Amino acid sequence: MLSSIKRFLIGRPLKSAALGEQKLNILKALAILSSDALSSVAYGTEQILIVLATISVIAFWYSIPIAVGVLFLLAALIISYRQIIFTYPHGGGAYVVSKENLGENAGLIAGGSLLVDYILTVAVSVSAGTDAITSAFPVLHPHTVPIACVLVVLITILNLRGLTESATILAYPVYLFVFALFILIGVCIYKILTGNVAPTVHHPSIGAPVQGITLFLLLRAFASGCSALTGVEAISNAIPNFKNPAPNNAAKTLILMGSLLALLFSGITFLAYYYGIAPKAEETVVSQIAKETFGRNYLYFFVQGTTALILVLAANTGFSAFPQLAYNLARDKYMPRMFTIRGDRLGYSNGIVSLGIASILLIITFHGQTEHLIPLYAVGVFIPFTLSQTGMIIKWVREKPAGWLAKLTANLIGALITLIVLLIFFITKLGQVWFVFIFLPLIVILFHRINKHYEAVGEQLRVYNQLPAIPVEGNVIIVPVAGITRVVENSINYAKSLTDQIFAVYVSFDREDEKRFAEKWEKWQPDVRLVTLQSHYRSILHPLSKFIDTVEHKASGNNYRVTVLIPQFITKKSWHNILHNQSSLLIRTYLLYKKKVIVATLPYHFKK
């Protein structure tokens, strides 16, 4: 039944040979990997205006030069990540760049920041989209958390179905959002050029003097506007998901994403300034622009509907990039090896499921009100931004390839700006981002502990020719028995086929029972030695363990190995198991952790 449900939700398994069919072309990759970056257009301008509103409405003209600064940083990041794509075509982005050029810890900080950032991406995006849904339907407001959790589950299932299938479905709302905003911007500009703007519209003149404006506040507004750049790095992490030639296709997708982001962000920022729009708690900036342009007609609701969709689907960038980054970390032995395994539909299913679970836990913990996590979300992006840019600077200085000075200049400018933005976040929003100073070191320590474990395991598993194997002269088999049954008979016969050194062990709770069982055994299996153990505290494990230790100690001196053969009956129906005690399971679990003892299970299947 569970298998049927799985097949219905996820689809039939794909052959490994079909991996090439699961690669993304440019249009699908743009939809699935750019949703986070493009969705930030819906709130990037608003974040700038919120800071400027603390001075006065006249200060809103500063949004134009601030937007130019954000676009300048976007250009630097696009150039940098394009270089990263061609230099590191196997993916990994900031993690690989930082690890190779700045050292192991820098790479782990970048990787850990991005992993946390992708979890926050899903939680914040879905919560924002849920807010848009409950705003349209206030009756649903008390159910915000369940709605958000259901949306995460749906997106998780969609991604488990495979890259191409999820990209095909998600491409429509992403491109509808882009189309809707281009219509909005185009109609607005047409109205402005033809003089059809309402006479009540008023905006401050560019260059108008503003009382109380400071450099610190402008930098804070700039840092807030840089939230529009979240998700830019996702393409460089997911290069292996592209069709060949993967680096070329990834680079083209990155440039397309950067161009769309620049056009939409600059268009929304200009229109917000021109219409003199101020941020409101009850209505977004995009909503106000659409209402000024179209009124509350079907075009207005088209813009609002596609905006709500893109905010929810921005989570999909996390689902695309998190599994690939987790794969790179697991391949380098910093995360569990399960993250390197492809699922039925050839995606890294364990990474997808883990991201979904972590996001749901975050939504439940914060009751769907994750907006105060946005500064932490932005910091999680700008740490890898800064580290990757710095890593590329080191690489160009060290290798000096053709044209390295131009590349160095682009990365140097990008590194300085991202570092300034990062410092501004830490200075102005310390109360909201202090947690990064705790969880990042903890994540790096965890990565090191995992790596240490894998290195220790590898060292113990390697075959050294100079180390002689310990000879095994024979085998002693211990068979725990609970009575005289077909199951026990099956186990004893199997043990006899392997060796004549057999001990049947019976644990009794009283003397009379012990005596009766010994008499029955002598008549039934006189050629197999029976050892009866008395348990005063009704424990099977304790006396059995002591006996096994005694036998193992004597056997090891003669180069004999001890095998504990546990009889196990298998019921015809799984629910029948709850009707029987699970002593064999307890014995097996306990003995697995004993050194130098082999634990084997011999099943006996019931027919009814």
C-alpha positions in Angstrom: 0.0 0.0 0.0 2.8 2.4 1.0 4.6 1.6 -2.2 1.4 2.3 -4.3 1.0 5.7 -2.6 4.7 6.5 -3.2 4.3 5.6 -6.9 1.2 7.8 -7.2 2.9 10.8 -5.6 6.4 10.5 -7.0 6.0 8.4 -10.1 7.7 5.2 -11.3 11.5 4.8 -10.8 13.7 6.0 -13.6 16.7 4.0 -14.9 20.2 5.5 -14.2 20.6 5.8 -18.0 17.8 8.3 -18.0 19.9 10.8 -16.0 20.6 12.9 -19.1 16.9 13.3 -19.7 16.6 14.9 -16.2 19.0 17.8 -17.1 17.6 21.3 -17.5 17.6 23.5 -20.6 18.0 27.3 -20.2 14.3 28.1 -20.1 13.5 25.5 -17.5 16.6 26.3 -15.4 15.8 30.0 -15.5 12.4 29.2 -14.0 13.5 26.7 -11.4 16.7 28.4 -10.2 15.8 32.1 -10.5 12.5 32.1 -8.6 14.1 33.2 -5.4 16.0 36.1 -7.0 13.1 37.2 -9.2 10.6 37.1 -6.3 12.8 39.5 -4.3 11.6 42.2 -6.8 8.3 42.0 -4.8 10.0 43.3 -1.6 13.4 44.7 -2.5 12.2 48.3 -3.3 9.9 48.2 -0.3 12.8 47.4 2.0 14.7 50.5 0.8 11.6 52.7 1.3 10.9 51.4 4.8 14.4 52.7 5.9 14.0 56.0 4.1 10.5 56.5 5.6 12.1 56.9 9.0 13.3 60.4 7.8 10.6 61.7 5.6 8.7 61.3 2.3 11.2 63.7 0.7 14.0 61.2 1.3 12.3 58.8 -1.1 14.3 60.2 -4.1 17.4 58.5 -2.6 15.8 55.2 -3.6 17.0 55.9 -7.2 20.7 56.2 -6.4 20.5 53.4 -3.9 18.9 51.2 -6.6 21.7 52.1 -9.0 24.2 50.9 -6.2 22.3 47.7 -5.9 22.4 47.2 -9.7 26.1 47.9 -9.6 26.6 45.2 -7.0 24.3 42.8 -9.0 26.6 43.3 -12.1 29.7 42.6 -10.0 28.1 39.4 -8.6 26.9 38.2 -12.1 30.4 38.8 -13.5 32.0 37.0 -10.5 29.6 34.0 -10.5 30.0 33.7 -14.3 33.7 33.3 -13.7 33.1 30.8 -11.0 30.8 28.8 -13.3 33.6 28.4 -15.9 36.4 27.9 -13.4 34.5 25.4 -11.3 32.2 23.6 -13.8 31.3 20.8 -11.4 29.2 23.0 -9.2 29.6 23.9 -5.5 29.7 27.7 -6.0 30.9 29.6 -2.9 31.7 26.4 -0.9 34.1 25.0 -3.5 35.7 28.4 -4.3 36.2 29.3 -0.6 37.5 25.8 0.3 40.0 25.7 -2.5 41.3 29.3 -2.2 40.8 30.3 1.5 41.0 27.0 3.3 38.8 24.3 4.7 37.1 26.4 7.4 36.2 29.2 5.0 34.7 26.7 2.7 32.7 25.1 5.5 31.5 28.5 6.7 30.3 29.3 3.2 28.7 25.9 2.8 27.0 26.0 6.2 25.7 29.5 5.6 24.2 28.5 2.3 22.6 25.4 3.7 20.9 27.4 6.5 20.0 30.1 4.0 18.2 27.6 1.7 16.2 26.4 4.7 15.3 30.0 5.5 14.5 30.6 1.9 11.8 27.9 1.9 10.4 28.9 5.3 10.4 32.6 4.6 9.1 32.3 1.0 6.3 29.9 1.8 5.3 32.0 4.9 5.2 35.2 2.7 3.1 33.4 0.1 0.7 32.1 2.8 0.4 35.7 4.1 -0.7 36.8 0.6 -3.3 33.9 0.5 -4.7 34.7 4.0 -4.8 38.4 3.1 -7.0 37.6 0.2 -9.1 35.2 2.2 -9.1 36.5 5.9 -11.1 33.5 7.0 -8.0 31.3 6.5 -5.8 33.5 8.7 -6.1 31.2 11.8 -4.8 28.3 9.7 -1.6 30.0 8.5 0.8 27.4 9.9 -1.1 24.3 8.5 -1.4 26.0 5.1 2.3 26.8 5.0 3.2 23.2 6.0 0.9 21.8 3.3 2.6 24.1 0.7 6.0 22.9 1.7 4.9 19.2 1.4 3.5 19.9 -2.1 6.7 21.6 -3.3 8.7 18.7 -1.7 6.6 16.1 -3.5 6.9 18.1 -6.8 10.7 18.1 -6.5 10.8 14.4 -5.6 9.2 13.8 -9.0 12.4 15.0 -10.7 14.0 18.1 -12.0 12.4 18.3 -15.5 8.9 17.6 -14.2 9.0 20.1 -11.4 10.7 22.7 -13.8 7.9 22.1 -16.4 5.2 22.8 -13.9 7.0 25.7 -12.1 8.0 27.5 -15.3 4.4 28.7 -15.9 3.9 30.8 -12.7 7.5 32.2 -12.8 7.1 33.4 -16.4 3.6 34.6 -15.7 5.0 36.8 -12.9 7.7 38.2 -15.2 5.1 38.8 -17.9 2.8 40.5 -15.3 5.5 42.9 -14.1 6.6 43.8 -17.6 3.0 44.6 -18.4 2.8 46.7 -15.3 6.0 48.6 -16.0 5.2 49.0 -19.7 1.8 50.4 -19.1 3.1 52.8 -16.4 5.9 54.1 -18.6 3.4 54.5 -21.5 1.1 56.5 -19.2 4.0 58.7 -18.0 5.2 59.4 -21.5 1.7 60.2 -22.8 0.9 62.4 -19.8 -2.0 60.1 -18.6 -0.8 59.9 -15.0 -3.3 61.2 -12.4 -2.6 64.8 -11.4 -2.7 63.9 -7.7 0.6 61.9 -8.2 3.4 63.7 -6.5 7.1 62.7 -6.0 10.0 64.6 -4.5 12.5 66.1 -6.9 15.8 64.3 -7.2 18.5 66.2 -5.3 16.0 67.9 -3.0 17.7 68.6 0.4 16.6 66.3 3.2 16.8 67.2 6.9 18.4 64.5 9.1 19.7 62.2 6.3 23.0 60.5 7.2 25.5 58.3 5.4 24.8 55.6 8.0 21.1 55.6 7.1 21.8 55.5 3.4 24.1 52.6 3.9 21.4 50.9 5.9 18.8 51.5 3.2 21.3 50.1 0.6 21.9 47.0 2.7 18.1 46.5 3.0 17.8 46.9 -0.8 20.4 44.2 -1.3 17.9 41.7 -0.1 16.8 41.8 -3.7 20.0 39.9 -4.6 19.3 36.7 -2.6 19.3 33.6 -4.8 21.9 35.0 -7.3 24.4 32.2 -6.2 22.0 29.3 -6.8 22.9 28.7 -10.5 26.6 28.3 -9.7 25.8 25.6 -7.1 23.6 23.6 -9.5 25.8 23.5 -12.7 25.6 19.6 -12.9 21.8 19.9 -13.3 22.2 21.7 -16.7 22.2 20.0 -20.1 25.6 19.9 -21.9 27.5 22.1 -22.4 26.6 22.7 -18.7 28.9 25.6 -18.0 27.8 27.5 -21.1 24.1 26.9 -20.4 24.6 27.9 -16.7 26.4 31.1 -17.7 23.7 32.1 -20.2 21.0 31.4 -17.5 22.9 33.5 -15.0 23.1 36.5 -17.4 19.4 36.1 -18.3 18.4 36.0 -14.6 20.6 39.1 -13.9 19.1 41.0 -16.8 15.5 40.2 -15.8 16.2 41.0 -12.1 17.9 44.3 -13.1 15.0 45.4 -15.4 12.3 44.5 -13.0 13.9 45.9 -9.9 14.9 49.2 -11.5 11.4 49.5 -13.1 9.6 48.9 -9.8 11.9 51.3 -7.9 11.5 54.0 -10.5 7.7 53.7 -10.5 7.5 53.7 -6.7 9.5 57.0 -6.8 7.5 58.5 -9.6 4.1 57.7 -8.0 5.4 58.9 -4.6 4.4 55.6 -3.0 5.2 55.1 0.7 5.4 51.6 2.3 2.2 50.5 4.2 1.8 47.7 6.6 -1.5 46.6 5.0 -0.4 46.9 1.3 2.7 46.2 -0.6 4.5 48.7 -2.9 3.8 46.5 -5.9 0.1 46.4 -5.0 0.0 50.2 -4.7 1.7 50.6 -8.1 -0.7 48.2 -9.8 -3.7 49.9 -8.2 -2.5 53.3 -9.4 -2.0 51.9 -12.9 -5.0 49.6 -13.4 -7.4 50.3 -10.6 -8.8 47.2 -8.9 -9.6 45.3 -12.1 -8.6 41.9 -13.5 -5.0 43.2 -14.4 -4.5 44.3 -10.8 -5.5 40.9 -9.5 -3.4 39.2 -12.2 -0.3 41.1 -10.9 -1.2 40.3 -7.2 -2.0 36.6 -8.0 1.3 36.0 -9.8 3.2 37.9 -7.1 1.7 35.6 -4.4 2.6 32.5 -6.6 6.2 33.6 -7.1 6.7 34.3 -3.4 5.6 30.7 -2.6 7.6 29.2 -5.5 10.7 31.1 -4.5 11.1 28.2 -2.1 11.9 26.0 -5.1 15.3 27.6 -5.6 16.2 26.2 -2.2 14.9 22.7 -3.3 17.1 22.9 -6.4 20.3 24.2 -4.8 20.3 22.6 -1.3 20.5 18.9 -2.5 23.4 19.7 -4.8 25.3 21.6 -2.2 24.6 18.8 0.4 25.9 16.4 -2.2 29.2 18.3 -2.6 29.7 18.5 1.2 28.8 14.8 1.6 31.2 13.9 -1.2 34.0 15.7 0.7 32.9 13.7 3.9 31.5 16.7 5.8 27.8 15.5 5.6 26.3 12.1 5.8 26.9 9.9 2.8 23.1 9.5 2.3 23.1 12.9 0.6 25.1 11.5 -2.3 22.5 8.9 -3.2 20.0 9.5 -6.0 16.4 8.6 -5.4 13.8 6.8 -7.7 13.5 9.9 -9.9 17.3 10.5 -10.1 17.2 13.5 -7.8 19.0 13.7 -4.5 15.9 12.7 -2.6 17.4 12.7 0.9 18.5 16.3 0.5 15.0 17.3 -0.8 13.2 15.5 2.1 15.6 16.9 4.7 15.1 20.5 3.5 11.3 20.0 3.5 11.3 18.7 7.1 13.7 21.4 8.4 11.6 24.1 6.8 8.3 22.8 8.3 10.0 22.7 11.7 11.1 26.3 11.3 7.6 27.4 10.2 6.0 25.6 13.2 8.6 27.0 15.6 7.9 30.6 14.5 4.2 30.0 14.0 4.6 31.1 10.3 5.8 34.6 11.4 9.3 34.3 9.9 9.6 37.9 8.8 12.1 38.7 11.6 14.3 35.9 10.1 14.8 37.9 6.9 18.0 39.8 8.2 19.4 36.4 9.1 18.4 35.1 5.7 20.3 38.0 4.0 23.4 37.5 6.2 23.4 33.9 5.2 23.7 35.0 1.5 26.3 37.8 2.0 28.7 35.7 4.0 29.2 33.3 1.0 29.1 36.3 -1.4 32.0 37.9 0.4 34.0 34.6 0.8 33.6 33.5 -2.8 34.6 37.0 -4.2 37.7 37.0 -1.9 38.5 33.4 -2.9 38.5 34.4 -6.6 40.8 37.3 -5.8 43.3 34.9 -4.2 43.0 32.6 -7.2 43.7 35.3 -9.8 46.6 36.7 -7.8 48.1 33.2 -7.4 47.6 31.9 -11.0 47.6 35.1 -13.1 45.8 33.8 -16.1 45.2 35.8 -19.3 43.1 38.9 -18.5 43.5 38.3 -14.8 43.7 42.0 -13.9 40.1 42.7 -15.2 38.8 39.7 -13.4 40.6 40.7 -10.3 39.1 44.2 -10.4 35.6 42.8 -10.8 36.0 40.5 -7.8 37.8 43.1 -5.7 34.9 45.6 -6.2 32.3 42.9 -5.5 34.2 41.7 -2.4 34.4 45.2 -0.9 30.8 46.0 -1.5 29.5 42.7 -0.2 31.7 43.0 2.9 30.4 46.6 3.5 26.8 45.3 3.2 27.6 42.4 5.6 29.1 44.8 8.2 26.1 47.1 7.9 23.8 44.2 8.6 25.8 43.2 11.6 26.0 46.7 13.0 22.4 47.8 12.3 20.6 44.5 12.9 22.8 42.8 15.6 19.7 42.1 17.7 18.3 40.0 14.9 21.4 38.4 13.5 23.5 37.7 16.6 22.5 34.0 16.4 24.7 33.6 13.3 27.8 33.8 15.7 26.5 30.7 17.5 25.0 28.5 14.8 27.8 28.9 12.2 30.6 27.8 14.5 28.4 24.9 15.7 27.8 23.9 12.0 31.5 24.0 11.2 32.3 21.9 14.3 29.6 19.4 13.3 31.2 19.2 9.8 34.6 18.5 11.3 33.2 15.8 13.6 31.5 14.1 10.6 34.7 14.3 8.6 36.8 12.9 11.5 34.4 10.0 11.7 34.6 9.2 8.0 38.4 9.5 8.0 38.6 7.1 11.0 36.3 4.6 9.3 38.3 4.8 6.1 41.5 4.2 7.9 40.0 1.1 9.6 38.6 -0.3 6.3 41.7 0.1 4.2 43.5 -3.2 3.3 47.2 -3.0 4.2 49.3 -5.7 2.6 51.8 -5.6 5.4 49.2 -6.5 8.1 48.6 -10.2 8.1 45.0 -11.4 8.5 44.1 -13.1 11.8 43.8 -16.9 11.1 40.4 -18.5 11.9 40.8 -22.2 12.9 37.1 -22.9 13.5 33.7 -21.7 14.6 31.7 -22.0 17.8 28.0 -21.5 17.4 25.7 -20.4 20.2 22.0 -20.8 19.7 19.7 -19.1 22.2 16.6 -21.3 22.5 13.2 -20.5 24.1 11.6 -23.9 23.8 11.5 -27.1 21.7 9.9 -25.9 18.5 10.2 -26.2 14.7 12.0 -22.8 14.7 14.7 -24.1 17.1 15.0 -27.4 15.2 15.6 -25.5 12.0 18.4 -23.4 13.7 20.1 -26.4 15.3 20.1 -28.4 12.0 21.6 -25.4 10.2 24.3 -25.0 12.9 25.1 -28.7 12.6 25.8 -28.3 8.9 28.6 -25.7 9.8 30.3 -27.1 12.9 30.1 -29.6 15.7 31.0 -26.9 18.3 27.4 -26.0 19.2 26.0 -24.6 22.4 22.2 -24.4 22.8 21.5 -21.8 25.6 18.3 -21.7 27.6 17.6 -19.0 30.2 15.2 -20.0 32.9 13.5 -18.0 35.6 13.1 -20.9 38.1 14.8 -24.2 39.0 11.8 -26.4 38.2 11.5 -25.0 34.7 15.2 -25.4 34.1 15.1 -29.1 35.2 12.1 -30.0 33.1 13.6 -28.3 29.9 17.0 -30.1 30.4 15.2 -33.5 30.6 13.2 -32.8 27.4 16.3 -31.5 25.6 18.3 -34.7 26.5 15.6 -36.8 24.8 15.2 -34.5 21.8 18.8 -33.4 20.9 21.2 -35.6 22.9 24.2 -34.8 20.6 23.9 -31.0 21.1 25.2 -29.6 24.4 22.6 -27.6 26.3 23.6 -24.9 28.7 21.0 -23.7 31.1 21.4 -20.3 32.7 19.5 -19.1 35.8 18.1 -15.5 35.7 17.1 -14.3 39.2 15.9 -10.9 37.8 14.0 -12.2 34.8 16.5 -10.8 32.3 17.5 -12.8 29.3 20.3 -10.5 28.1 22.4 -10.3 31.2 23.1 -14.1 31.7 23.3 -14.7 28.0 25.8 -11.9 27.6 28.0 -13.2 30.4 28.0 -16.7 28.9 28.9 -15.4 25.4 31.8 -13.4 26.9 33.2 -16.5 28.6 33.0 -18.6 25.4 34.5 -15.9 23.3 37.4 -15.4 25.7 38.3 -19.2 25.5 37.6 -19.5 21.8 39.8 -16.5 20.8 42.8 -18.2 22.4 42.5 -21.0 19.9 41.7 -18.7 17.0 38.1 -19.7 17.0 35.3 -17.3 16.1 32.0 -17.2 18.1 28.8 -16.9 16.1 25.5 -16.3 17.9 22.7 -17.8 15.7 19.4 -16.3 16.6 16.2 -18.2 15.5 13.6 -15.8 14.2 10.1 -16.7 13.0 8.5 -14.4 10.4 4.8 -14.0 10.6 2.7 -14.1 7.4 1.2 -10.7 8.1 3.2 -7.8 9.5 0.6 -6.8 12.1 0.9 -10.3 13.7 4.3 -9.2 15.1 2.7 -7.1 17.8 1.2 -10.3 19.2 4.6 -11.8 20.0 7.4 -10.7 22.2 10.5 -9.4 20.3 13.2 -11.0 22.4 15.2 -12.1 19.4 15.3 -8.5 18.1 16.5 -7.3 21.5 19.2 -10.0 21.7 20.4 -9.1 18.1 20.4 -5.4 18.8 22.4 -5.8 22.0 25.0 -8.3 20.6 25.7 -6.2 17.5 27.7 -3.8 19.7 29.8 -6.6 21.2 33.3 -6.9 19.7 34.5 -10.2 18.2 31.1 -11.8 18.1 29.3 -12.6 14.9 25.5 -12.2 15.0 23.4 -14.2 12.5 19.7 -14.5 12.1 18.0 -17.6 10.7 14.4 -16.8 9.6 11.6 -19.3 9.7 8.5 -18.2 7.7 5.0 -19.0 8.9 2.6 -20.1 6.2 -0.6 -19.0 8.0 
